[in-house]
Amino acid sequence: MKQIKVDVAVIGAGTAGMAALRAARLAGVNAVLIEGGEFGTTCARAGCMPSKLLLAAANGLHDARALAARGIEGTHALEPDYAHVLAYVRRERDYFVKGVLEEVEALPDGAILRGQARFEAPARLLVGDDTRVEAKSIVIATGAAPSVPDELKIFGDRLVTSDDLFELRTLPKRIAVFGAGPIALELGQALARLDVEVFMFGKGGRVAALTDTPVRDALAAALADEFHFDPDAKFQEMSLRDGQPTLRFTSPDGREHVERFDFVLAATGRAPNLRPLALENAGIELNGKGVPLFDETTMQCGKSPIFVAGDCDGTRPWLHDAADEGKLAGDNAARFPDVQAIKRKVPFSIVFSEPQVVIVGASYDDLDRQMTVTGEVSFENQGRSRVMRQNRGLLHVYADAKTGKLRGAQGCGPAMEHLGHLLAWALQLELTLDEALKLPFYHPVVEEGLRTALKDADRKCYEERSETPPALPSAAGC
């Protein structure tokens, strides 16, 4: 058995793991990266980037066909070449993967260990069958993998996940999508806009992790205009008949359907990759799902020399947070036991469907409703949104009723990726509604819709306090 001693061992070479390794090496300690699978990160290989590439192709076709309403003729004849589309997605995906691989290849000899890691003791790992690693501290950054419900496994080789979809050489005519979260919405809508007949089935009414009911309903209504979408699907039967997935279900209007599909896409979320680690030997406390308990401000598991970062910690499944958590975990692993806490960035997520979805700041469910005002804007009649023919959606912003301090927001609508950043920055800077409304808003832009929501919340704050709001520049009429 080969014996290795290091200061920091990082398990997993995804976004969080690479950030942890960089941080530890910059701190001047001896660090090693352990990986048993492919290099390249989930984001580059099967997540953020290929999904956005597929969406870009699909939205390009959708937008071109929509030009007829503006007087541009002939676009209705446009057709997608599935083999070409998928080859383009893989080619561009591989470009992003290449950048990650180049960083791995640039690491010095001895910085990488290949093999599956598992704990033998709190500060001791076994890698494969022939290497033992003793480390002063360890960072767990093993990411997550698609979670497939057992009932869907009946579909056999007709069942695909988001990890498989981009490897198809052509697209099916009909597909059933299980899930109504970010992955399902982005991929399902992309397929629908590429002329695949899509039936999307959610569970329990949940859509895109939205907890604000009117916002969720506005999104669901917009999506249902493009394809069959049932956020709370009721099935009587799932089967594989003559090699085709077959579903018998009741639609929201009460009618019973029997539909056959070419493929089933399981987009039902991702689960932490932790089982192979033998965490029972790590000496740390786990929650009911087997995920380590940790301090979000340090990424430390209890008082142990073990840290966790990225999707495997089950909290913020977004690349920017994985990178932040990896750096924090790597910094603290290198300085252990002198662990330093930081103030984390505002929680912030986007879904790149159309309408886009944003969730920022405090969870709507965690707010004290009696002490919170909600400002609202509908994009149905918002000027720039109508010009772009994207006038669908609803934005709610939340503020403290007494102080006017911004607390969070949930919304769906056009340009939410940009409005979400403005809201996240305002929350990070701890702005009040009055302070946010003193900032400039150009005309005509979608951001004017954000101003409408802020003004609505501001008015409600002053009504709560029985005060008169300060004079502000009037909003443009359109």
N, C-alpha and C positions, 0 to 999 in steps of 0.2 A: 504494500500500500504506500503510495507516494504521499509524503507529509509536506504541507505548505503552511507557513505562518505569515499572516498579514495583519495590518492595522484595521482595514475595512474590507469586508466582502460584500459585494452588491449582487443580489440574485435577480436576474432579469435584465435584458438589454433593450427594453422599450424606451419610450420617451422619459419616464421617471427614472429608470435605471441608468440611462446614459447621463442624465442630469446629475444624479447622485455620484456617479463615478467622476465626472468632471469636477464637481465641487470638492470631493475628497482629495483628488489629485492636486487641485489648486491649493488646498490647505497644506500640501506638502507631505501627506502620509502615503504609506504603501497600500495601494488599493487594487483589488482584483474584481473583474466582472465575470459572472458565471451565467452561461446561457446554454440550455439544452435544445432549443428549437432554432427557427430561422431568425436571422438578423433582419432589421428593416422597420420595426415599429408597426403596431396595429394601425396607427393613423395613416402611414404611408402605404401599407400593403392592402388593407381591407376596410379602412374606416373613413376618416375625414376626406382624404384626397380622391380616391376612386369614386366615392359616392358623389362628390361635388362635380367630378368630371362627367359622370353619367347624367347628373342633373343639368349641367351646362348644355350638353348635347340635346337633351329632351326639351329644355326651356327654349333653346334656340329654334327648334322646330315649332313648338307651341306658339312662340311670339311671332314667327314668320307667318304662320297660318292666320294669326289674329290681325294681320295687316289689312285683310280684306275690308274690315269695318272702317278703315281709314282711307279706303279708296285705292289700295294697292292690289291689283288683280293678279291672278295666276298662282298665288302662293298655296292655294288649296291642293294643287297637284303635287306638292312636295311629299316625298316618301323617305322613310329611314332605311338605310342599308345596315341591318343588324350586325353582320359580320364586321363591317367597317367601323361602326360605332364602338363595338366591344374591343376591337383591335386598337383603336385610338385610345380608349380608356386605359387599356393595359400598357400601351407604349408610354403614355404620360405618367401613369402610376409608377412604372419602372424608373422613370426619371427621378421621381421623388425618393424612391427606395434607394437608388444609386447614391444619392447624397448622404443617406444614413450609413450605407455600407462603406463609403469612403472614409467616414469618421471612424468607424470600427477598424478598418484596415490600417489607419494611421496610428493606432495605439501601439505602444512598444511591446516587444516580446515579453511574454509572461503576464501581460495585463488581462488576458482572457483565458478562462477555463471553459472547455466544452463538456457539457454533460448535465444531467438532471441533478439538482441539489436537493438535499433533505437534511433535516436537523438530526444530529446524533446526540447533541447536548446544547445548552443555551449559547455557547460560544464555539461550537464545533459542527462543521458540516461534512457530509459525505457527498462527493461529486462523482456520479457514475458508480462504477464498481472498484475503482483503483486509486482514488484520491481523497485524502482527508485534509480539510482546511480548518485551521484554528485562527480565529479572528478576534480582535479586541472588541469590534462592533460589527453588526450585520445590518444591511438594508434589504428588506423584502420589497421587490418591485416587479412582481411576476405578471402583472396585468390581468386581463379578463378574457373570457372566451364566450362565444354564443351559447346561450342557455336554451335548450330545446325541451319543451314539455314532453313527457312520456307518451301522451295520447297522440302526438304528431308523428311518432316514429313508425306508425303503421304504414306511412306512405313510402317507406323504404328509399330507393334511389331516386324517387320523384321529389324527395324533400331536400331543399337547399337552405343554407344560411347566408348571411351577408358575406361570410368568408369565401363562399363558393361561387356566388353570383357572377363575379367579374371574370371568372375562368370559363364561363359558357362561351361557346363559339357562335351561338345565335340566341335569340330570345324566343320564348314560347308565345303561342297565340293567346293563351289564357293562364292566369296564375292567381292562386289564392294566397293572400298575405296575412299571416297571423301576427298580431301586434299592432299597437297604435301609438308607439313611442317614437322618438326621433328617427331611429333607423328605419322603421316601417314606413313612416310618412314620407321620408326623403326618397327611399328606393321605390315605394309603391307609386308615388306620384310621377317619378321619372319614368317608370315602366308604362304607366297609363299615357303619358304624353308622347311615348314612342309607339303608340298604337297597340300595346298589349292590353287585353281586356283584364282588368284588375278587380278582384273582390277582396276588400280589406276587412278583417274581423278583429275587433278589440275585445277587451274583457273588463267588466265592471264599470263601463262608461268612461274610463280614463283615456285622455288624449294628450299626447305630447307633454306629459307630466304637469299639465295645467291643473290648478286646484281652484281657480276663480271660475265659477260655473258659467257666467255670461260670456267670458272670453273663450272658454272651452267650447261652448255651444256655437259661437260665431265661427270658430275654426272648423268644427265638425260640419257645419252647414256649407261652408265654402268647399271643403273637400268632397262632400257628397254630391256636389254639382258636377264633379269630374269623373267619379267612379263609384261603384257600390261600396259604401262605407258604413259599417255598423259598429259603434264603439262598445256595444254590450251584446255580442252575438250569442244566440241560443241555438245549439246544435242538437239534432235528434240522432244523427249518424255520421260517422267518418269512416270511410272504407277505401280500399284500393280495388277497383273493378276493371278487369281486363287491362291491368297496368296503368289505369288512370285514376288519380285521386278523385274521390267522389264525396260531396258534402250534401247532407240534407239539413236544412236550417230554416228558421222562421225569420223573415225580414222585419224591420221595425214597424212596418204597416200591418203586420199580423199574417201575411201570406207565407205559405210554406213553399220552399224551393228545393229542387235537386239539381246541383250543378257539378259538372265534370271539368277537370283542369289538367293542364300539361305538367305543371309543377306546383309545389307548395313552398312558399318562402317563410321560414320561421325567423321572424324578426321580433322575438319576444324578450329581448334584453340580453345582457351579458353578465356572467357570474365570475367572481374572483378566482384566479388560478392558484389555489392554495393547497389542494388535496395532496399533491405529491411531496409537499414540504415536510411532512411528519411533524406538524406544529405541536403535537403533544409532547415532543421532546425539547421544545424551545423554552419552556418555563415561563410562558407568558399567558395572560388571561385572554380568552376568546369570547365573542358574543354568541348568541344562539345559532348564528349561521356559520360559525367556525372562523370568523374574521377577527384578527387581533384587535383588542381595545387599545386605543392610542390617544395621545394628546394632539389635537389638530394644530396647536401653536408650535409644537416641536417635532411632531411625527414619531415621538418616542413611545414605545409600548411599556407602560408602567414606569418603573425605575430601571428597567433592564437595558443592556447594550444593544437591543434590537429596535430597529426603526422600520416604518412601513411607508410606502409612497405609491401614488398612481392608482389605477383602476382597481387593483387588488385590495385596497382599503375600504371599498364599498361606499364612498361618500361623494366625491365630486368627479364624475366620469368624463372629464373634458381635458383636452390636451394641455391647455394653458395651465390648468391646475396640476396636472401630472408633472409638468416641467417645474413648477414652483415647489411642489411637494418633494420632488426628487432632489432639487438643490438644497432645500431645508434639511431633509433627511441626511444628505451627504455631508453638509456642513456640520451637523450635530454629531453624526457618527464619527467624523474626524476629530472633533473636540471632546468627545465623551471622556469623562463624566461631566465636563463643564458645558452642559446643554443650555442653549439660549432660545427663549421663546420669542416669537414675532407676532405682529398683528396680521392676520391673513387678509387677502384681498376680498372684496365683495363677491359673493356667489353670483355667477353670471352664466347663463346658457342660451344658446340660439338653436333653433331648428330651421333648416334652409328649405323648407317646403314653400309653397306659395298659397295662401299668405305665409310669410315667415313668422316664427314664434320667438318671443323673448321672455325669459324669466330672470329677474334680477333682484338682489337684495333679500330681505327677510321673506321667509315662506308665508304665503297668504294664510295658511292654516295656523301659523304661530302668532299672528297679529292679534292684539286685543281689539276686537271689533268696536267696542264702545269708545275706545281712545284713538280710533283711526278714521280718517276721512279718505274717500276714494274719489279721485278725479277721473273723468271719462272722456274719451273721444271716439266717435265712430268715423271710420275712413270712407263711409259710403258717399259722403258729399264733400270730402276734403279735396281742395282744389288740385294740387299737384298729383294726388293719387288718381283723380278722375282723368287728368290729362294723360297719364300713363296707362289708363285702363286697368288699374290695379286697385280700384276703390272697394275693397272688401276688408273687413276686420274691425277689431275693437281693442283699444288700449286702456288699461286701468293703472293709475299710479296711486300709491298709498303714502300717506303722511301722518305724522303725529298730530292729533286734533288740537293740542294745546300749543305746541311749539312750532308747528308747521314744518318740522324736519322730515325730509324724505326718508321713507323706510323701505320701499321696494316697488316693483311693478310686474305686471303680467300682461302680455298683449299678443295679438296676431294682426298682421297687416303688412303693407309695403315697407320696404327699407328698414325692417326691424333690426337687422344686423347693425345699422348705423344708429338708430334711435336707442337701441340697447346700450351701445357704448356711451352715448351721452348720459344716459341714466346711471350706468355703472360708475362713471367718473363723478357725477354729482353726488352719488351715495358715498363713494370713497372719500370725497372731500367734505362730507357731512353738511351739504348745503340744505338750507330751508327752501320752501317754495318761493318766498319773496326773493331770495338771493338768486335762485335759478331763473326767475322771470326777469331779472335785470340784465341777463345775458342776451346777446344779439340773436335774432331770428330773421333770416333772409326771406324774401318772397319772390316767386312761389316755390316752396319746398315742402317736402313731407314733414320736416321738423316743425312746421307750423301746427301740425296735428298734435305733436307733443306739447307745444305751448298751450293749446286749447285744454288738454288734460290737466296741465299744471295750474292753469287759471281756474278751472273748475274745482280742483282740490283746494286752492288758495281761498276761493270764495266760501267754500264750506267750512274751512278753518275759522274764518272771521265770523261766520254765522254761529259756530259753536261757542265762540267767545263773546258773542254779541258786540262785535266791534266792526268798524268800517274799514274795508281794505284800502291800502294806499293806492294813489292814482298811478296807473301804469300806461305805457303807450298802447293805444288801441290796436287790436289785431286787424290785419288786412281783411277786406270784405270777402275775399274768395280764397 
